[in-house]
Amino acid sequence: MYYELEVNAEEGYVRATATCDITRVIATQMTDGVFQMLRAENLEAGLIDVRNCRNVDAPSQNYQFANEDAAALKLRTTDRIAILAAPDDDSHDFVAIVMGNNGYNVHIFRDEEEALAWLKIT
């Protein structure tokens, strides 16, 4: 598996930690896993930790993920998704921007405490 999933029921979020560089296929699988777990646990907040992984796809693949794959997964625009990236890694920024432009509540963070604080906002 390319990622690990866990539920933090006490804090009210699902955490996905990527274990390899991210492609459109891996992003789709990981996103599907996060959203299935959010639905199963009746939660609306997810943290996707990609601090040790770069997005290695071309912008066109990122655009297709945000426009085609996200819609096919029937993602909820009411969920809050924090992408936690390394301070020196901007390879995930474009995906977060396009997702936001498509109405999804996705933000990118470089600091875990800030990401978790944002997820707790209701």
DSSP file (Angstrom, degrees, kcal/mol; ACC not computed):
  #  RESIDUE AA STRUCTURE BP1 BP2  ACC     N-H-->O    O-->H-N    N-H-->O    O-->H-N    TCO  KAPPA ALPHA  PHI   PSI    X-CA   Y-CA   Z-CA
    1    1 A M              0   0    0      0, 0.0     3,-0.0     0, 0.0     0, 0.0   0.000 360.0 360.0 360.0 147.6    0.0    0.0    0.0
    2    2 A Y        +     0   0    0     24,-0.1    17,-3.0    16,-0.1    18,-0.6   0.411 360.0  23.4 -93.2   0.0    1.2    3.5   -0.8
    3    3 A Y  E     -A   18   0A   0     15,-0.3     2,-0.4    16,-0.2    15,-0.2  -0.980  68.3-127.8-158.2 162.5   -0.3    5.1    2.3
    4    4 A E  E     -A   17   0A   0     13,-2.0    13,-2.6    -2,-0.3     2,-0.4  -0.955  21.1-156.0-118.5 139.7   -1.4    4.4    5.8
    5    5 A L  E     +A   16   0A   0     -2,-0.4     2,-0.3    11,-0.2    11,-0.2  -0.911  16.6 166.4-115.5 141.7   -4.9    5.4    7.2
    6    6 A E  E     -A   15   0A   0      9,-2.1     9,-3.2    -2,-0.4     2,-0.5  -0.990  26.8-133.9-150.1 151.7   -5.9    6.0   10.8
    7    7 A V  E     -A   14   0A   0     -2,-0.3     2,-0.7     7,-0.2     7,-0.2  -0.900   6.1-164.6-105.6 131.0   -8.8    7.5   12.5
    8    8 A N  E  >> +A   13   0A   0      5,-3.0     5,-1.7    -2,-0.5     4,-1.7  -0.791  16.5 172.9-109.9  84.5   -8.4    9.9   15.4
    9    9 A A  T  45S+     0   0    0     -2,-0.7    -1,-0.2     1,-0.2     5,-0.1   0.849  73.8  58.3 -63.7 -35.7  -11.9    9.8   16.7
   10   10 A E  T  45S+     0   0    0      1,-0.2    -1,-0.2    -3,-0.1    -2,-0.1   0.899 116.5  33.5 -61.9 -40.9  -11.0   11.9   19.8
   11   11 A E  T  45S-     0   0    0     -3,-0.3    -1,-0.2     2,-0.2    -2,-0.2   0.594 112.5-121.8 -91.5 -13.3   -9.8   14.8   17.6
   12   12 A G  T  <5 +     0   0    0     -4,-1.7    32,-0.4     1,-0.2     2,-0.3   0.856  68.4 101.4  81.2  37.5  -12.4   14.1   14.9
   13   13 A Y  E   < -A    8   0A   0     -5,-1.7    -5,-3.0    30,-0.1     2,-0.4  -0.983  62.1-126.2-148.4 162.0  -10.4   13.5   11.8
   14   14 A V  E     -Ab   7  46A   0     31,-2.2    33,-3.0    -2,-0.3     2,-0.5  -0.889  25.5-153.7-104.2 137.3   -8.9   10.8    9.5
   15   15 A R  E     -Ab   6  47A   0     -9,-3.2    -9,-2.1    -2,-0.4     2,-0.5  -0.955   9.7-171.7-116.8 129.5   -5.2   10.9    8.8
   16   16 A A  E     -Ab   5  48A   0     31,-3.0    33,-3.5    -2,-0.5     2,-0.6  -0.982   5.6-164.5-115.5 129.3   -3.6    9.5    5.6
   17   17 A T  E     -Ab   4  49A   0    -13,-2.6   -13,-2.0    -2,-0.5    33,-0.2  -0.955  15.1-139.4-116.3 115.1    0.2    9.3    5.5
   18   18 A A  E     -A    3   0A   0     31,-2.5   -15,-0.3    -2,-0.6    34,-0.2  -0.463  14.0-169.9 -72.6 142.3    1.7    8.8    2.1
   19   19 A T        +     0   0    0    -17,-3.0     2,-0.3    -2,-0.1   -16,-0.2   0.300  67.1  28.0-116.5   6.7    4.7    6.4    2.0
   20   20 A C  S    S-     0   0    0    -18,-0.6    32,-0.1    34,-0.0    33,-0.1  -0.956 100.0 -64.8-154.6 169.7    5.9    7.1   -1.6
   21   21 A D        -     0   0    0     -2,-0.3     2,-0.4    32,-0.1    34,-0.2  -0.269  60.5-111.7 -59.9 151.7    5.9    9.8   -4.2
   22   22 A I  B     +e   55   0B   0     32,-3.1    34,-2.5    28,-0.1    35,-0.6  -0.743  37.1 171.2-100.5 129.7    2.5   10.8   -5.4
   23   23 A T     >  -     0   0    0     -2,-0.4     4,-3.0    32,-0.2     5,-0.2  -0.727  50.9 -97.2-117.6 174.1    1.0   10.2   -8.9
   24   24 A R  H  > S+     0   0    0     -2,-0.2     4,-2.3     2,-0.2     5,-0.2   0.906 125.0  50.5 -58.8 -42.4   -2.5   10.7  -10.1
   25   25 A V  H  > S+     0   0    0      2,-0.2     4,-2.2     1,-0.2    -1,-0.2   0.935 113.5  44.0 -63.1 -46.9   -3.3    7.0   -9.6
   26   26 A I  H  > S+     0   0    0      1,-0.2     4,-2.9     2,-0.2     5,-0.2   0.908 112.5  52.6 -66.1 -41.5   -1.9    7.0   -6.0
   27   27 A A  H  X S+     0   0    0     -4,-3.0     4,-2.7     1,-0.2     5,-0.2   0.895 109.7  49.6 -60.8 -39.8   -3.7   10.3   -5.2
   28   28 A T  H  X S+     0   0    0     -4,-2.3     4,-2.4    -5,-0.2    -2,-0.2   0.928 112.9  46.0 -65.3 -45.2   -7.0    8.8   -6.4
   29   29 A Q  H  X S+     0   0    0     -4,-2.2     4,-2.2     2,-0.2    -2,-0.2   0.927 115.8  45.8 -63.0 -45.3   -6.5    5.7   -4.3
   30   30 A M  H  X S+     0   0    0     -4,-2.9     4,-2.5     2,-0.2    -2,-0.2   0.918 113.3  49.1 -66.4 -43.6   -5.5    7.6   -1.2
   31   31 A T  H  X S+     0   0    0     -4,-2.7     4,-2.6    -5,-0.2     5,-0.2   0.910 110.6  50.9 -62.4 -42.6   -8.3   10.2   -1.6
   32   32 A D  H  X S+     0   0    0     -4,-2.4     4,-2.4    -5,-0.2    -1,-0.2   0.920 110.5  49.8 -60.5 -43.9  -10.9    7.4   -2.0
   33   33 A G  H  X S+     0   0    0     -4,-2.2     4,-2.0     2,-0.2    -2,-0.2   0.912 111.5  48.4 -61.2 -43.8   -9.6    5.7    1.1
   34   34 A V  H  X S+     0   0    0     -4,-2.5     4,-2.6     1,-0.2    -2,-0.2   0.943 113.9  45.3 -62.3 -48.6   -9.8    8.9    3.1
   35   35 A F  H  X S+     0   0    0     -4,-2.6     4,-2.2     1,-0.2    -2,-0.2   0.851 110.9  52.7 -70.1 -33.4  -13.3    9.7    2.0
   36   36 A Q  H  X S+     0   0    0     -4,-2.4     4,-2.5    -5,-0.2    -1,-0.2   0.919 112.4  46.1 -63.5 -41.5  -14.6    6.2    2.5
   37   37 A M  H  X S+     0   0    0     -4,-2.0     4,-2.4    -5,-0.2    -2,-0.2   0.891 109.6  54.4 -69.6 -38.2  -13.2    6.3    6.1
   38   38 A L  H  X>S+     0   0    0     -4,-2.6     5,-2.7     1,-0.2     4,-0.6   0.936 112.3  44.2 -58.2 -45.7  -14.7    9.8    6.7
   39   39 A R  H ><5S+     0   0    0     -4,-2.2     3,-0.8     3,-0.2    -2,-0.2   0.926 113.3  50.3 -64.9 -44.8  -18.1    8.5    5.6
   40   40 A A  H 3<5S+     0   0    0     -4,-2.5    -1,-0.2     1,-0.2    -2,-0.2   0.857 117.9  39.2 -62.9 -35.6  -17.8    5.3    7.7
   41   41 A E  H 3<5S-     0   0    0     -4,-2.4    -1,-0.2    -5,-0.2    -2,-0.2   0.421 108.9-121.9 -95.0   0.6  -16.8    7.2   10.8
   42   42 A N  T <<5 +     0   0    0     -3,-0.8     2,-0.3    -4,-0.6    -3,-0.2   0.919  65.4 139.4  56.8  46.9  -19.2   10.1   10.2
   43   43 A L      < -     0   0    0     -5,-2.7    -1,-0.2    -6,-0.2   -30,-0.1  -0.753  45.1-161.8-115.9 164.4  -16.4   12.6   10.2
   44   44 A E        +     0   0    0    -32,-0.4    36,-3.4    -2,-0.3     2,-0.4   0.188  64.5  79.4-131.1  15.6  -15.8   15.7    8.0
   45   45 A A  E     + c   0  80A   0    -33,-0.3   -31,-2.2    34,-0.2     2,-0.4  -0.989  48.8 178.7-133.4 134.6  -12.1   16.4    8.4
   46   46 A G  E     -bc  14  81A   0     34,-2.8    36,-2.9    -2,-0.4     2,-0.5  -0.994  15.3-156.5-135.9 141.1   -9.1   14.7    6.9
   47   47 A L  E     -bc  15  82A   0    -33,-3.0   -31,-3.0    -2,-0.4     2,-0.7  -0.974   7.7-164.7-114.6 121.9   -5.3   15.3    7.1
   48   48 A I  E     -bc  16  83A   0     34,-3.2    36,-2.9    -2,-0.5     2,-0.8  -0.918   9.0-157.6-109.9 108.3   -3.2   14.1    4.2
   49   49 A D  E     +bc  17  84A   0    -33,-3.5   -31,-2.5    -2,-0.7    36,-0.2  -0.767  29.5 154.5 -92.8 109.3    0.4   14.0    5.2
   50   50 A V    >   +     0   0    0     34,-2.6     3,-1.8    -2,-0.8    36,-0.4  -0.012  29.2 124.3-119.7  26.2    2.7   14.1    2.2
   51   51 A R  T 3  S+     0   0    0     33,-0.3    -1,-0.1     1,-0.3    34,-0.1   0.786  80.9  39.7 -61.4 -27.9    5.8   15.6    4.0
   52   52 A N  T 3  S+     0   0    0    -34,-0.2     2,-0.4    -3,-0.1    -1,-0.3   0.228 111.8  67.8-104.2  14.1    8.0   12.8    2.9
   53   53 A C    <   -     0   0    0     -3,-1.8     2,-0.3   -33,-0.1    33,-0.2  -0.993  65.5-146.4-138.9 139.0    6.6   12.5   -0.6
   54   54 A R        -     0   0    0     -2,-0.4   -32,-3.1    31,-0.1     2,-0.7  -0.732  25.4-115.8-100.8 153.2    6.7   14.7   -3.7
   55   55 A N  B     -e   22   0B   0     -2,-0.3   -32,-0.2   -34,-0.2   -34,-0.1  -0.813  34.6-179.6 -82.6 114.9    4.0   15.0   -6.3
   56   56 A V        +     0   0    0    -34,-2.5   -33,-0.2    -2,-0.7     2,-0.1   0.372  42.7 103.1-103.4   3.8    5.8   13.7   -9.4
   57   57 A D  S    S-     0   0    0    -35,-0.6    -2,-0.1    34,-0.1   -35,-0.0  -0.471  76.3-103.3 -86.0 159.4    3.0   14.1  -12.0
   58   58 A A    >>  -     0   0    0     -2,-0.1     4,-1.9     1,-0.1     3,-0.9  -0.380  36.4-105.8 -71.8 156.0    2.8   16.8  -14.6
   59   59 A P  H 3> S+     0   0    0      0, 0.0     4,-2.6     0, 0.0     5,-0.2   0.838 120.7  60.7 -53.8 -33.7    0.3   19.7  -14.0
   60   60 A S  H 3> S+     0   0    0      1,-0.2     4,-2.1     2,-0.2     5,-0.1   0.887 105.2  47.5 -62.9 -37.2   -2.0   18.2  -16.6
   61   61 A Q  H <> S+     0   0    0     -3,-0.9     4,-2.3     2,-0.2    -1,-0.2   0.884 111.3  50.9 -69.6 -38.6   -2.3   15.0  -14.5
   62   62 A N  H  X S+     0   0    0     -4,-1.9     4,-2.4     2,-0.2    -2,-0.2   0.902 109.9  50.6 -63.2 -40.8   -3.0   17.1  -11.4
   63   63 A Y  H  X S+     0   0    0     -4,-2.6     4,-2.2     2,-0.2     5,-0.3   0.916 110.1  49.2 -63.2 -44.2   -5.6   19.0  -13.2
   64   64 A Q  H  X>S+     0   0    0     -4,-2.1     4,-3.1     2,-0.2     5,-1.6   0.892 109.8  52.4 -64.2 -39.1   -7.3   15.8  -14.4
   65   65 A F  I  <>S+     0   0    0     -4,-2.3     5,-2.4     3,-0.2     6,-0.2   0.959 113.6  42.8 -58.4 -50.6   -7.2   14.5  -10.8
   66   66 A A  I  <5S+     0   0    0     -4,-2.4    -2,-0.2     3,-0.2    -1,-0.2   0.816 125.8  33.2 -68.4 -31.0   -8.9   17.6   -9.5
   67   67 A N  I  <5S+     0   0    0     -4,-2.2    -2,-0.2    -5,-0.2    -3,-0.2   0.833 133.8  17.7 -96.1 -36.6  -11.5   17.8  -12.3
   68   68 A E  I  X5S+     0   0    0     -4,-3.1     4,-2.3    -5,-0.3    -3,-0.2   0.871 124.6  43.7-103.4 -53.6  -12.2   14.2  -13.3
   69   69 A D  I  ><S+     0   0    0     -5,-1.6     4,-1.8     1,-0.2    -3,-0.2   0.908 113.0  51.4 -66.4 -42.9  -11.1   11.8  -10.5
   70   70 A A  H  4XS+     0   0    0     -5,-2.4     5,-1.6    -6,-0.3     4,-0.3   0.908 112.4  47.1 -61.3 -41.7  -12.5   13.9   -7.6
   71   71 A A  H >45S+     0   0    0     -6,-0.2     3,-1.3     1,-0.2    -1,-0.2   0.900 109.7  53.2 -66.1 -40.2  -15.9   14.1   -9.3
   72   72 A A  H 3<5S+     0   0    0     -4,-2.3    -1,-0.2     1,-0.3    -2,-0.2   0.824 106.1  53.8 -64.8 -30.8  -15.9   10.4  -10.1
   73   73 A L  T 3<5S-     0   0    0     -4,-1.8    -1,-0.3    -5,-0.2    -2,-0.2   0.541 107.6-129.8 -79.2  -6.4  -15.2    9.6   -6.4
   74   74 A K  T < 5 -     0   0    0     -3,-1.3    -3,-0.2    -4,-0.3    -2,-0.1   0.926  35.1-168.9  56.0  48.6  -18.2   11.7   -5.4
   75   75 A L      < -     0   0    0     -5,-1.6     2,-0.4     1,-0.1    -1,-0.1  -0.349  20.1-118.1 -66.8 148.2  -16.2   13.7   -2.9
   76   76 A R    >   -     0   0    0      1,-0.1     3,-0.9    -2,-0.0    29,-0.3  -0.753   8.9-151.3 -91.3 131.9  -18.2   15.9   -0.5
   77   77 A T  T 3  S+     0   0    0     -2,-0.4    28,-0.3     1,-0.2    -1,-0.1   0.616  93.4  67.8 -75.9 -10.8  -17.5   19.7   -0.7
   78   78 A T  T 3  S+     0   0    0     26,-0.1    -1,-0.2     2,-0.1     2,-0.1   0.668  80.4  95.7 -81.9 -17.0  -18.5   20.0    3.0
   79   79 A D  S <  S-     0   0    0     -3,-0.9    26,-0.7   -34,-0.1     2,-0.5  -0.448  71.7-135.0 -73.7 147.7  -15.4   18.0    4.1
   80   80 A R  E     -cd  45 105A   0    -36,-3.4   -34,-2.8    -2,-0.1     2,-0.5  -0.920  22.3-172.5-104.2 123.2  -12.3   19.8    5.2
   81   81 A I  E     -cd  46 106A   0     24,-2.8    26,-2.2    -2,-0.5     2,-0.6  -0.969   6.4-165.6-121.4 121.0   -9.1   18.4    3.9
   82   82 A A  E     -cd  47 107A   0    -36,-2.9   -34,-3.2    -2,-0.5     2,-0.6  -0.916   7.4-155.2-103.8 123.6   -5.7   19.7    5.0
   83   83 A I  E     -cd  48 108A   0     24,-3.0    26,-3.3    -2,-0.6     2,-0.8  -0.890   8.8-155.9 -96.5 121.4   -2.7   18.7    2.9
   84   84 A L  E     +cd  49 109A   0    -36,-2.9   -34,-2.6    -2,-0.6   -33,-0.3  -0.870  20.4 174.9-103.3 107.8    0.4   18.7    5.0
   85   85 A A        -     0   0    0     24,-2.8   -34,-0.2    -2,-0.8   -31,-0.1  -0.705  37.3 -91.8-111.0 161.0    3.5   19.2    2.9
   86   86 A A    >   -     0   0    0    -36,-0.4     3,-2.0    -2,-0.2    -1,-0.1  -0.375  40.4-112.8 -66.4 149.3    7.2   19.7    3.7
   87   87 A P  T 3  S+     0   0    0      0, 0.0    -1,-0.1     0, 0.0    24,-0.1   0.808 116.8  42.5 -55.8 -32.0    8.3   23.4    4.0
   88   88 A D  T 3  S+     0   0    0     22,-0.1     2,-0.6     1,-0.1    -2,-0.1   0.231  96.2  92.9-100.5  14.4   10.4   23.2    0.9
   89   89 A D    <   +     0   0    0     -3,-2.0     3,-0.3     1,-0.1    -1,-0.1  -0.912  32.6 161.3-116.4 109.0    8.0   21.2   -1.2
   90   90 A D    >   +     0   0    0     -2,-0.6     3,-1.1     1,-0.1     4,-0.5   0.225  49.2 105.0-104.4  13.6    5.6   23.2   -3.5
   91   91 A S  T 3  S+     0   0    0      1,-0.2     4,-0.2     2,-0.1    -1,-0.1   0.661  81.6  48.2 -70.0 -15.1    4.8   20.2   -5.7
   92   92 A H  T 3> S+     0   0    0     -3,-0.3     4,-1.7     1,-0.1    -1,-0.2   0.510  87.0  89.2 -99.3  -6.9    1.4   19.7   -4.1
   93   93 A D  H <> S+     0   0    0     -3,-1.1     4,-2.3     1,-0.2     5,-0.2   0.885  82.0  54.4 -62.1 -42.9    0.3   23.3   -4.3
   94   94 A F  H  > S+     0   0    0     -4,-0.5     4,-2.6     1,-0.2     5,-0.2   0.900 106.9  51.4 -62.2 -41.5   -1.3   23.2   -7.8
   95   95 A V  H  > S+     0   0    0     -4,-0.2     4,-2.7     1,-0.2    -1,-0.2   0.930 110.2  49.4 -60.7 -45.0   -3.6   20.3   -6.8
   96   96 A A  H  X S+     0   0    0     -4,-1.7     4,-2.3     1,-0.2    10,-0.2   0.894 111.7  49.5 -62.1 -39.8   -4.8   22.2   -3.7
   97   97 A I  H  X S+     0   0    0     -4,-2.3     4,-2.5     2,-0.2    -2,-0.2   0.943 113.2  44.8 -64.6 -48.2   -5.5   25.3   -5.8
   98   98 A V  H  X S+     0   0    0     -4,-2.6     4,-1.3     2,-0.2    -2,-0.2   0.893 112.3  52.2 -66.2 -39.0   -7.5   23.4   -8.5
   99   99 A M  H  <>S+     0   0    0     -4,-2.7     5,-2.2    -5,-0.2     3,-0.4   0.937 111.2  47.9 -60.8 -44.9   -9.4   21.5   -5.8
  100  100 A G  H ><5S+     0   0    0     -4,-2.3     3,-1.8     1,-0.2    -2,-0.2   0.901 108.1  54.3 -61.4 -41.5  -10.3   24.7   -4.1
  101  101 A N  H 3<5S+     0   0    0     -4,-2.5    -1,-0.2     1,-0.3    -2,-0.2   0.770 104.8  56.2 -63.1 -25.1  -11.4   26.3   -7.4
  102  102 A N  T 3<5S-     0   0    0     -4,-1.3    -1,-0.3    -3,-0.4    -2,-0.2   0.322 127.2 -98.0 -90.4   7.4  -13.7   23.3   -7.9
  103  103 A G  T < 5S+     0   0    0     -3,-1.8     2,-0.3     1,-0.3    -3,-0.2   0.457  79.0 135.6  95.4   0.9  -15.5   24.0   -4.6
  104  104 A Y      < -     0   0    0     -5,-2.2     2,-1.7    -6,-0.2    -1,-0.3  -0.614  60.6-124.4 -83.9 145.2  -13.6   21.5   -2.4
  105  105 A N  E     +d   80   0A   0    -26,-0.7   -24,-2.8   -28,-0.3     2,-0.4  -0.574  57.6 145.3 -89.4  74.4  -12.5   22.7    1.0
  106  106 A V  E     +d   81   0A   0     -2,-1.7     2,-0.3   -10,-0.2   -24,-0.2  -0.950  20.8 174.6-118.8 129.1   -8.8   21.8    0.6
  107  107 A H  E     -d   82   0A   0    -26,-2.2   -24,-3.0    -2,-0.4     2,-0.4  -0.974  23.1-133.7-133.2 149.4   -5.9   23.8    2.0
  108  108 A I  E     -d   83   0A   0     -2,-0.3     2,-0.3   -26,-0.2   -24,-0.2  -0.847  24.2-176.3-105.2 139.9   -2.2   23.2    2.0
  109  109 A F  E     -d   84   0A   0    -26,-3.3   -24,-2.8    -2,-0.4     3,-0.1  -0.920  27.6-164.7-131.2 155.3   -0.1   23.6    5.2
  110  110 A R  S    S+     0   0    0     -2,-0.3     2,-0.5   -26,-0.2   -26,-0.1   0.419  81.8  63.9-112.1  -7.3    3.5   23.4    6.1
  111  111 A D     >  -     0   0    0      1,-0.1     4,-2.0   -25,-0.1     5,-0.1  -0.979  69.2-150.9-123.7 124.7    3.0   23.2    9.8
  112  112 A E  H  > S+     0   0    0     -2,-0.5     4,-2.8     1,-0.2     5,-0.2   0.886  96.6  53.8 -64.1 -40.7    1.1   20.3   11.4
  113  113 A E  H  > S+     0   0    0      1,-0.2     4,-2.3     2,-0.2    -1,-0.2   0.901 109.9  48.3 -62.3 -39.9   -0.3   22.3   14.3
  114  114 A E  H  > S+     0   0    0      2,-0.2     4,-2.3     1,-0.2    -1,-0.2   0.908 111.8  50.1 -65.2 -41.3   -1.8   24.9   12.0
  115  115 A A  H  X S+     0   0    0     -4,-2.0     4,-2.1     2,-0.2    -2,-0.2   0.934 112.5  46.1 -62.4 -46.5   -3.3   22.1    9.8
  116  116 A L  H  X S+     0   0    0     -4,-2.8     4,-1.2     1,-0.2    -1,-0.2   0.880 111.2  52.3 -66.1 -37.7   -4.9   20.4   12.8
  117  117 A A  H  < S+     0   0    0     -4,-2.3     4,-0.5    -5,-0.2     3,-0.3   0.907 109.8  49.6 -64.0 -40.6   -6.2   23.7   14.2
  118  118 A W  H >< S+     0   0    0     -4,-2.3     3,-1.2     1,-0.2    -2,-0.2   0.888 106.6  55.6 -65.2 -38.7   -7.8   24.5   10.8
  119  119 A L  H 3< S+     0   0    0     -4,-2.1    -1,-0.2     1,-0.2    -2,-0.2   0.801 102.4  57.3 -63.9 -28.0   -9.4   21.0   10.8
  120  120 A K  T 3< S+     0   0    0     -4,-1.2     2,-0.3    -3,-0.3    -1,-0.2   0.596  80.6 105.4 -81.1 -10.4  -11.1   21.7   14.1
  121  121 A I    <         0   0    0     -3,-1.2    -3,-0.0    -4,-0.5    -4,-0.0  -0.554 360.0 360.0 -70.5 128.6  -12.8   24.8   12.9
  122  122 A T              0   0    0     -2,-0.3    -1,-0.2     0, 0.0    -3,-0.0   0.402 360.0 360.0-113.6 360.0  -16.5   24.0   12.4
